[in-house]
Amino acid sequence: MKAIMGAIRRALAALMAAALMAAALRVRGRVGLPREAGGWRPLGGPGMR
């Protein structure tokens, strides 16, 4: 039983470390340059309402 609990604790620690790293990279990436292209654009044509 102790081995199972230890494995669960190690797995949770690894998941938490991965989540912290992903959050840090996500926050750090927001400071970059704004997008120059992309996003929503209006559609037009005979088949559009």
N, CA, C, O and CB atoms as a CASP TS submission, in Angstrom:
PFRMAT TS
TARGET T0000
AUTHOR 0000-0000-0000
METHOD Language model
MODEL 1
PARENT N/A
ATOM      1  N   MET     1       0.826  -1.203   0.000  1.00  0.00           N
ATOM      2  CA  MET     1       0.000   0.000   0.000  1.00  0.00           C
ATOM      3  C   MET     1       0.864   1.258   0.000  1.00  0.00           C
ATOM      4  O   MET     1       0.517   2.255  -0.633  1.00  0.00           O
ATOM      5  CB  MET     1      -0.936   0.003   1.211  1.00  0.00           C
ATOM      6  N   LYS     2       2.004   1.209   0.720  1.00  0.00           N
ATOM      7  CA  LYS     2       2.876   2.375   0.762  1.00  0.00           C
ATOM      8  C   LYS     2       3.462   2.676  -0.609  1.00  0.00           C
ATOM      9  O   LYS     2       3.649   3.838  -0.968  1.00  0.00           O
ATOM     10  CB  LYS     2       3.995   2.163   1.772  1.00  0.00           C
ATOM     11  N   ALA     3       3.750   1.633  -1.373  1.00  0.00           N
ATOM     12  CA  ALA     3       4.323   1.830  -2.706  1.00  0.00           C
ATOM     13  C   ALA     3       3.317   2.517  -3.627  1.00  0.00           C
ATOM     14  O   ALA     3       3.688   3.377  -4.427  1.00  0.00           O
ATOM     15  CB  ALA     3       4.764   0.480  -3.310  1.00  0.00           C
ATOM     16  N   ILE     4       2.060   2.141  -3.512  1.00  0.00           N
ATOM     17  CA  ILE     4       1.018   2.751  -4.348  1.00  0.00           C
ATOM     18  C   ILE     4       0.852   4.222  -3.985  1.00  0.00           C
ATOM     19  O   ILE     4       0.753   5.074  -4.868  1.00  0.00           O
ATOM     20  CB  ILE     4      -0.329   2.001  -4.185  1.00  0.00           C
ATOM     21  N   MET     5       0.821   4.522  -2.688  1.00  0.00           N
ATOM     22  CA  MET     5       0.666   5.906  -2.258  1.00  0.00           C
ATOM     23  C   MET     5       1.866   6.749  -2.679  1.00  0.00           C
ATOM     24  O   MET     5       1.712   7.909  -3.059  1.00  0.00           O
ATOM     25  CB  MET     5       0.478   5.973  -0.743  1.00  0.00           C
ATOM     26  N   GLY     6       3.055   6.166  -2.609  1.00  0.00           N
ATOM     27  CA  GLY     6       4.248   6.891  -3.042  1.00  0.00           C
ATOM     28  C   GLY     6       4.209   7.181  -4.529  1.00  0.00           C
ATOM     29  O   GLY     6       4.602   8.262  -4.968  1.00  0.00           O
ATOM     30  N   ALA     7       3.732   6.210  -5.311  1.00  0.00           N
ATOM     31  CA  ALA     7       3.629   6.417  -6.755  1.00  0.00           C
ATOM     32  C   ALA     7       2.600   7.499  -7.077  1.00  0.00           C
ATOM     33  O   ALA     7       2.811   8.314  -7.975  1.00  0.00           O
ATOM     34  CB  ALA     7       3.255   5.103  -7.460  1.00  0.00           C
ATOM     35  N   ILE     8       1.489   7.503  -6.343  1.00  0.00           N
ATOM     36  CA  ILE     8       0.462   8.527  -6.560  1.00  0.00           C
ATOM     37  C   ILE     8       1.009   9.905  -6.205  1.00  0.00           C
ATOM     38  O   ILE     8       0.767  10.876  -6.922  1.00  0.00           O
ATOM     39  CB  ILE     8      -0.803   8.221  -5.725  1.00  0.00           C
ATOM     40  N   ARG     9       1.748   9.990  -5.095  1.00  0.00           N
ATOM     41  CA  ARG     9       2.328  11.280  -4.697  1.00  0.00           C
ATOM     42  C   ARG     9       3.335  11.776  -5.738  1.00  0.00           C
ATOM     43  O   ARG     9       3.358  12.963  -6.066  1.00  0.00           O
ATOM     44  CB  ARG     9       3.010  11.160  -3.319  1.00  0.00           C
ATOM     45  N   ARG    10       4.164  10.871  -6.253  1.00  0.00           N
ATOM     46  CA  ARG    10       5.140  11.272  -7.274  1.00  0.00           C
ATOM     47  C   ARG    10       4.440  11.727  -8.551  1.00  0.00           C
ATOM     48  O   ARG    10       4.865  12.690  -9.189  1.00  0.00           O
ATOM     49  CB  ARG    10       6.102  10.111  -7.586  1.00  0.00           C
ATOM     50  N   ALA    11       3.367  11.032  -8.922  1.00  0.00           N
ATOM     51  CA  ALA    11       2.623  11.413 -10.126  1.00  0.00           C
ATOM     52  C   ALA    11       1.979  12.785  -9.944  1.00  0.00           C
ATOM     53  O   ALA    11       2.014  13.610 -10.858  1.00  0.00           O
ATOM     54  CB  ALA    11       1.545  10.356 -10.457  1.00  0.00           C
ATOM     55  N   LEU    12       1.398  13.033  -8.788  1.00  0.00           N
ATOM     56  CA  LEU    12       0.791  14.343  -8.533  1.00  0.00           C
ATOM     57  C   LEU    12       1.835  15.445  -8.515  1.00  0.00           C
ATOM     58  O   LEU    12       1.590  16.544  -9.013  1.00  0.00           O
ATOM     59  CB  LEU    12       0.030  14.329  -7.210  1.00  0.00           C
ATOM     60  N   ALA    13       3.002  15.159  -7.942  1.00  0.00           N
ATOM     61  CA  ALA    13       4.072  16.155  -7.923  1.00  0.00           C
ATOM     62  C   ALA    13       4.531  16.469  -9.342  1.00  0.00           C
ATOM     63  O   ALA    13       4.792  17.627  -9.667  1.00  0.00           O
ATOM     64  CB  ALA    13       5.259  15.660  -7.074  1.00  0.00           C
ATOM     65  N   ALA    14       4.631  15.450 -10.185  1.00  0.00           N
ATOM     66  CA  ALA    14       5.041  15.672 -11.575  1.00  0.00           C
ATOM     67  C   ALA    14       3.990  16.482 -12.327  1.00  0.00           C
ATOM     68  O   ALA    14       4.337  17.375 -13.100  1.00  0.00           O
ATOM     69  CB  ALA    14       5.283  14.328 -12.289  1.00  0.00           C
ATOM     70  N   LEU    15       2.716  16.185 -12.110  1.00  0.00           N
ATOM     71  CA  LEU    15       1.654  16.950 -12.761  1.00  0.00           C
ATOM     72  C   LEU    15       1.648  18.407 -12.309  1.00  0.00           C
ATOM     73  O   LEU    15       1.453  19.313 -13.120  1.00  0.00           O
ATOM     74  CB  LEU    15       0.299  16.314 -12.476  1.00  0.00           C
ATOM     75  N   MET    16       1.860  18.629 -11.029  1.00  0.00           N
ATOM     76  CA  MET    16       1.885  20.001 -10.520  1.00  0.00           C
ATOM     77  C   MET    16       3.083  20.767 -11.085  1.00  0.00           C
ATOM     78  O   MET    16       2.962  21.944 -11.426  1.00  0.00           O
ATOM     79  CB  MET    16       1.931  20.003  -8.980  1.00  0.00           C
ATOM     80  N   ALA    17       4.233  20.106 -11.184  1.00  0.00           N
ATOM     81  CA  ALA    17       5.416  20.757 -11.747  1.00  0.00           C
ATOM     82  C   ALA    17       5.178  21.107 -13.216  1.00  0.00           C
ATOM     83  O   ALA    17       5.551  22.191 -13.664  1.00  0.00           O
ATOM     84  CB  ALA    17       6.658  19.847 -11.604  1.00  0.00           C
ATOM     85  N   ALA    18       4.559  20.195 -13.963  1.00  0.00           N
ATOM     86  CA  ALA    18       4.270  20.457 -15.371  1.00  0.00           C
ATOM     87  C   ALA    18       3.278  21.608 -15.510  1.00  0.00           C
ATOM     88  O   ALA    18       3.424  22.443 -16.402  1.00  0.00           O
ATOM     89  CB  ALA    18       3.719  19.193 -16.053  1.00  0.00           C
ATOM     90  N   ALA    19       2.279  21.661 -14.646  1.00  0.00           N
ATOM     91  CA  ALA    19       1.291  22.747 -14.698  1.00  0.00           C
ATOM     92  C   ALA    19       1.942  24.086 -14.381  1.00  0.00           C
ATOM     93  O   ALA    19       1.627  25.091 -15.019  1.00  0.00           O
ATOM     94  CB  ALA    19       0.138  22.479 -13.716  1.00  0.00           C
ATOM     95  N   LEU    20       2.835  24.113 -13.416  1.00  0.00           N
ATOM     96  CA  LEU    20       3.523  25.360 -13.082  1.00  0.00           C
ATOM     97  C   LEU    20       4.410  25.828 -14.232  1.00  0.00           C
ATOM     98  O   LEU    20       4.466  27.020 -14.533  1.00  0.00           O
ATOM     99  CB  LEU    20       4.362  25.181 -11.814  1.00  0.00           C
ATOM    100  N   MET    21       5.095  24.899 -14.866  1.00  0.00           N
ATOM    101  CA  MET    21       5.948  25.259 -15.999  1.00  0.00           C
ATOM    102  C   MET    21       5.102  25.778 -17.160  1.00  0.00           C
ATOM    103  O   MET    21       5.467  26.765 -17.799  1.00  0.00           O
ATOM    104  CB  MET    21       6.792  24.046 -16.450  1.00  0.00           C
ATOM    105  N   ALA    22       3.983  25.124 -17.435  1.00  0.00           N
ATOM    106  CA  ALA    22       3.107  25.576 -18.526  1.00  0.00           C
ATOM    107  C   ALA    22       2.538  26.957 -18.225  1.00  0.00           C
ATOM    108  O   ALA    22       2.461  27.802 -19.116  1.00  0.00           O
ATOM    109  CB  ALA    22       1.960  24.570 -18.753  1.00  0.00           C
ATOM    110  N   ALA    23       2.142  27.191 -16.987  1.00  0.00           N
ATOM    111  CA  ALA    23       1.604  28.504 -16.613  1.00  0.00           C
ATOM    112  C   ALA    23       2.671  29.582 -16.744  1.00  0.00           C
ATOM    113  O   ALA    23       2.379  30.686 -17.206  1.00  0.00           O
ATOM    114  CB  ALA    23       1.058  28.475 -15.175  1.00  0.00           C
ATOM    115  N   ALA    24       3.899  29.280 -16.347  1.00  0.00           N
ATOM    116  CA  ALA    24       4.981  30.257 -16.449  1.00  0.00           C
ATOM    117  C   ALA    24       5.262  30.585 -17.916  1.00  0.00           C
ATOM    118  O   ALA    24       5.453  31.749 -18.265  1.00  0.00           O
ATOM    119  CB  ALA    24       6.258  29.728 -15.761  1.00  0.00           C
ATOM    120  N   LEU    25       5.288  29.576 -18.763  1.00  0.00           N
ATOM    121  CA  LEU    25       5.534  29.820 -20.183  1.00  0.00           C
ATOM    122  C   LEU    25       4.393  30.603 -20.813  1.00  0.00           C
ATOM    123  O   LEU    25       4.620  31.445 -21.682  1.00  0.00           O
ATOM    124  CB  LEU    25       5.733  28.500 -20.924  1.00  0.00           C
ATOM    125  N   ARG    26       3.177  30.332 -20.383  1.00  0.00           N
ATOM    126  CA  ARG    26       2.016  31.035 -20.940  1.00  0.00           C
ATOM    127  C   ARG    26       2.035  32.512 -20.555  1.00  0.00           C
ATOM    128  O   ARG    26       1.793  33.380 -21.393  1.00  0.00           O
ATOM    129  CB  ARG    26       0.708  30.382 -20.458  1.00  0.00           C
ATOM    130  N   VAL    27       2.321  32.791 -19.299  1.00  0.00           N
ATOM    131  CA  VAL    27       2.365  34.177 -18.835  1.00  0.00           C
ATOM    132  C   VAL    27       3.534  34.904 -19.488  1.00  0.00           C
ATOM    133  O   VAL    27       3.405  36.064 -19.880  1.00  0.00           O
ATOM    134  CB  VAL    27       2.481  34.239 -17.293  1.00  0.00           C
ATOM    135  N   ARG    28       4.657  34.238 -19.602  1.00  0.00           N
ATOM    136  CA  ARG    28       5.840  34.862 -20.188  1.00  0.00           C
ATOM    137  C   ARG    28       5.636  35.148 -21.673  1.00  0.00           C
ATOM    138  O   ARG    28       6.183  36.122 -22.190  1.00  0.00           O
ATOM    139  CB  ARG    28       7.064  33.968 -19.988  1.00  0.00           C
ATOM    140  N   GLY    29       4.872  34.330 -22.356  1.00  0.00           N
ATOM    141  CA  GLY    29       4.660  34.510 -23.776  1.00  0.00           C
ATOM    142  C   GLY    29       3.718  35.653 -24.113  1.00  0.00           C
ATOM    143  O   GLY    29       3.672  36.077 -25.268  1.00  0.00           O
ATOM    144  N   ARG    30       2.979  36.158 -23.165  1.00  0.00           N
ATOM    145  CA  ARG    30       2.012  37.229 -23.429  1.00  0.00           C
ATOM    146  C   ARG    30       2.664  38.580 -23.666  1.00  0.00           C
ATOM    147  O   ARG    30       2.004  39.498 -24.154  1.00  0.00           O
ATOM    148  CB  ARG    30       1.050  37.340 -22.283  1.00  0.00           C
ATOM    149  N   VAL    31       3.932  38.726 -23.337  1.00  0.00           N
ATOM    150  CA  VAL    31       4.590  40.016 -23.425  1.00  0.00           C
ATOM    151  C   VAL    31       5.085  40.300 -24.841  1.00  0.00           C
ATOM    152  O   VAL    31       5.548  41.409 -25.108  1.00  0.00           O
ATOM    153  CB  VAL    31       5.746  40.078 -22.445  1.00  0.00           C
ATOM    154  N   GLY    32       5.005  39.351 -25.739  1.00  0.00           N
ATOM    155  CA  GLY    32       5.556  39.486 -27.083  1.00  0.00           C
ATOM    156  C   GLY    32       4.864  40.533 -27.940  1.00  0.00           C
ATOM    157  O   GLY    32       4.035  41.306 -27.460  1.00  0.00           O
ATOM    158  N   LEU    33       5.215  40.542 -29.200  1.00  0.00           N
ATOM    159  CA  LEU    33       4.646  41.496 -30.146  1.00  0.00           C
ATOM    160  C   LEU    33       3.204  41.134 -30.486  1.00  0.00           C
ATOM    161  O   LEU    33       2.847  39.956 -30.504  1.00  0.00           O
ATOM    162  CB  LEU    33       5.491  41.552 -31.420  1.00  0.00           C
ATOM    163  N   PRO    34       2.378  42.138 -30.756  1.00  0.00           N
ATOM    164  CA  PRO    34       1.000  41.841 -31.155  1.00  0.00           C
ATOM    165  C   PRO    34       0.966  41.200 -32.540  1.00  0.00           C
ATOM    166  O   PRO    34       1.885  41.379 -33.340  1.00  0.00           O
ATOM    167  CB  PRO    34       0.146  43.123 -31.140  1.00  0.00           C
ATOM    168  N   ARG    35      -0.096  40.457 -32.814  1.00  0.00           N
ATOM    169  CA  ARG    35      -0.243  39.819 -34.122  1.00  0.00           C
ATOM    170  C   ARG    35      -0.412  40.870 -35.204  1.00  0.00           C
ATOM    171  O   ARG    35      -1.043  41.906 -34.992  1.00  0.00           O
ATOM    172  CB  ARG    35      -1.438  38.853 -34.128  1.00  0.00           C
ATOM    173  N   GLU    36       0.149  40.593 -36.345  1.00  0.00           N
ATOM    174  CA  GLU    36       0.011  41.503 -37.479  1.00  0.00           C
ATOM    175  C   GLU    36      -1.098  41.065 -38.424  1.00  0.00           C
ATOM    176  O   GLU    36      -1.611  41.883 -39.188  1.00  0.00           O
ATOM    177  CB  GLU    36       1.322  41.600 -38.236  1.00  0.00           C
ATOM    178  N   ALA    37      -1.472  39.816 -38.387  1.00  0.00           N
ATOM    179  CA  ALA    37      -2.501  39.305 -39.290  1.00  0.00           C
ATOM    180  C   ALA    37      -3.301  38.237 -38.561  1.00  0.00           C
ATOM    181  O   ALA    37      -2.879  37.708 -37.533  1.00  0.00           O
ATOM    182  CB  ALA    37      -1.873  38.734 -40.600  1.00  0.00           C
ATOM    183  N   GLY    38      -4.456  37.938 -39.114  1.00  0.00           N
ATOM    184  CA  GLY    38      -5.282  36.894 -38.528  1.00  0.00           C
ATOM    185  C   GLY    38      -6.495  37.468 -37.827  1.00  0.00           C
ATOM    186  O   GLY    38      -6.735  38.675 -37.857  1.00  0.00           O
ATOM    187  N   GLY    39      -7.237  36.612 -37.211  1.00  0.00           N
ATOM    188  CA  GLY    39      -8.427  37.041 -36.496  1.00  0.00           C
ATOM    189  C   GLY    39      -9.674  36.915 -37.354  1.00  0.00           C
ATOM    190  O   GLY    39      -9.651  36.321 -38.432  1.00  0.00           O
ATOM    191  N   TRP    40     -10.758  37.483 -36.858  1.00  0.00           N
ATOM    192  CA  TRP    40     -12.035  37.413 -37.560  1.00  0.00           C
ATOM    193  C   TRP    40     -12.092  38.443 -38.669  1.00  0.00           C
ATOM    194  O   TRP    40     -11.528  39.530 -38.546  1.00  0.00           O
ATOM    195  CB  TRP    40     -13.197  37.617 -36.590  1.00  0.00           C
ATOM    196  N   ARG    41     -12.767  38.104 -39.741  1.00  0.00           N
ATOM    197  CA  ARG    41     -13.010  39.059 -40.813  1.00  0.00           C
ATOM    198  C   ARG    41     -14.428  38.831 -41.352  1.00  0.00           C
ATOM    199  O   ARG    41     -14.918  37.702 -41.349  1.00  0.00           O
ATOM    200  CB  ARG    41     -11.938  38.916 -41.952  1.00  0.00           C
ATOM    201  N   PRO    42     -15.073  39.878 -41.805  1.00  0.00           N
ATOM    202  CA  PRO    42     -16.440  39.709 -42.305  1.00  0.00           C
ATOM    203  C   PRO    42     -16.467  38.895 -43.601  1.00  0.00           C
ATOM    204  O   PRO    42     -15.620  39.071 -44.476  1.00  0.00           O
ATOM    205  CB  PRO    42     -17.092  41.078 -42.534  1.00  0.00           C
ATOM    206  N   LEU    43     -17.432  38.025 -43.703  1.00  0.00           N
ATOM    207  CA  LEU    43     -17.608  37.233 -44.909  1.00  0.00           C
ATOM    208  C   LEU    43     -18.717  37.854 -45.747  1.00  0.00           C
ATOM    209  O   LEU    43     -19.715  38.342 -45.217  1.00  0.00           O
ATOM    210  CB  LEU    43     -17.933  35.755 -44.564  1.00  0.00           C
ATOM    211  N   GLY    44     -18.533  37.829 -47.027  1.00  0.00           N
ATOM    212  CA  GLY    44     -19.558  38.376 -47.907  1.00  0.00           C
ATOM    213  C   GLY    44     -19.677  37.534 -49.159  1.00  0.00           C
ATOM    214  O   GLY    44     -18.784  36.750 -49.480  1.00  0.00           O
ATOM    215  N   GLY    45     -20.765  37.697 -49.856  1.00  0.00           N
ATOM    216  CA  GLY    45     -20.965  36.953 -51.085  1.00  0.00           C
ATOM    217  C   GLY    45     -22.414  36.595 -51.260  1.00  0.00           C
ATOM    218  O   GLY    45     -23.234  36.873 -50.384  1.00  0.00           O
ATOM    219  N   PRO    46     -22.745  35.986 -52.369  1.00  0.00           N
ATOM    220  CA  PRO    46     -24.149  35.671 -52.642  1.00  0.00           C
ATOM    221  C   PRO    46     -24.735  34.623 -51.702  1.00  0.00           C
ATOM    222  O   PRO    46     -25.944  34.624 -51.472  1.00  0.00           O
ATOM    223  CB  PRO    46     -24.290  35.197 -54.056  1.00  0.00           C
ATOM    224  N   GLY    47     -23.920  33.734 -51.157  1.00  0.00           N
ATOM    225  CA  GLY    47     -24.433  32.696 -50.288  1.00  0.00           C
ATOM    226  C   GLY    47     -24.497  33.097 -48.827  1.00  0.00           C
ATOM    227  O   GLY    47     -24.950  32.303 -48.002  1.00  0.00           O
ATOM    228  N   MET    48     -24.061  34.300 -48.474  1.00  0.00           N
ATOM    229  CA  MET    48     -24.035  34.749 -47.102  1.00  0.00           C
ATOM    230  C   MET    48     -25.219  35.655 -46.791  1.00  0.00           C
ATOM    231  O   MET    48     -25.675  36.408 -47.651  1.00  0.00           O
ATOM    232  CB  MET    48     -22.737  35.465 -46.813  1.00  0.00           C
ATOM    233  N   ARG    49     -25.702  35.581 -45.584  1.00  0.00           N
ATOM    234  CA  ARG    49     -26.811  36.442 -45.169  1.00  0.00           C
ATOM    235  C   ARG    49     -26.303  37.733 -44.603  1.00  0.00           C
ATOM    236  O   ARG    49     -27.095  38.585 -44.200  1.00  0.00           O
ATOM    237  CB  ARG    49     -27.689  35.743 -44.150  1.00  0.00           C
TER
END
